[in-house]
Amino acid sequence: DIQMTQSPSSLSASVGDRVTITCRASQGISNYLAWYQQKPGKVPNLLIYTASTLQSGVPSRFSGSGSGTDFALTISSLQPEDVATYYCQKYNSAPLTFGGGTKVEIK
Amino acid sequence: EVQLVESGGGLVQPGRSLRLSCAASGFSFDDYAMHWVRQGPGKGLEWVSGINWNSGSIDYADSVKGRFTISRDNAKNSLNLQMNSLRPEDTALYYCAKDRSSSWTHGHGMDVWGQGTTVTVSS
């Protein structure tokens, strides 16, 4: 099975900082990658699909990039409401594995 | 309003069975693939199973294969998960999630999630 490895597992940044989370697949998955945000105590929320397409209603400070095995989620200017755990997920074939998550906090 | 509401969770002894249901509303249920995703206490997300729009394609995580069965009733706008031979490691919050596509393989992510139903497996 293809493994999805996220880094870092956690980070602390200041409001307004540019934040980048990476996700690496153990084999190529083309652009079949999604990113989710899960705020504390809440349900996961789809941010990005096909690696770089912003889901409707998601703020434009979020962006995704990458293809093949290496992907990134970038928050261009971190806001207090972005405190959450972020997950990548591959969906080219079963199992639809999630990454281990990256917890983002405000410094 | 697009909505998914899970039910059927509870406390169950190891080795026993439980059936989860998910009621969908506010969208054309039979146009979309559906999934079950779980999250253990303090843990990350784990995809459990997916089913395409017409039940023609189904698959499972290795951790539940042979024990869990996903099904859907498009006439009733419902998704189900039959869980047999439950283990303590199946303890989790189980989410029902809608895919953006009719097929769960090569789909486009899960854009609607229910609030989840809690399953606790313990003696």
Boltz contact constraints between the chains, C-beta under 6 A:
constraints:
  - contact:
      token1: [A, 34]
      token2: [B, 109]
      max_distance: 6.0
  - contact:
      token1: [A, 43]
      token2: [B, 113]
      max_distance: 6.0
  - contact:
      token1: [A, 44]
      token2: [B, 113]
      max_distance: 6.0
  - contact:
      token1: [A, 46]
      token2: [B, 109]
      max_distance: 6.0
  - contact:
      token1: [A, 46]
      token2: [B, 111]
      max_distance: 6.0
  - contact:
      token1: [A, 49]
      token2: [B, 108]
      max_distance: 6.0
  - contact:
      token1: [A, 49]
      token2: [B, 109]
      max_distance: 6.0
  - contact:
      token1: [A, 87]
      token2: [B, 45]
      max_distance: 6.0
  - contact:
      token1: [A, 91]
      token2: [B, 107]
      max_distance: 6.0
  - contact:
      token1: [A, 93]
      token2: [B, 105]
      max_distance: 6.0
  - contact:
      token1: [A, 94]
      token2: [B, 59]
      max_distance: 6.0
  - contact:
      token1: [A, 95]
      token2: [B, 47]
      max_distance: 6.0
  - contact:
      token1: [A, 95]
      token2: [B, 61]
      max_distance: 6.0
  - contact:
      token1: [A, 96]
      token2: [B, 47]
      max_distance: 6.0
  - contact:
      token1: [A, 98]
      token2: [B, 45]
      max_distance: 6.0
  - contact:
      token1: [A, 100]
      token2: [B, 44]
      max_distance: 6.0
  - contact:
      token1: [A, 101]
      token2: [B, 44]
      max_distance: 6.0
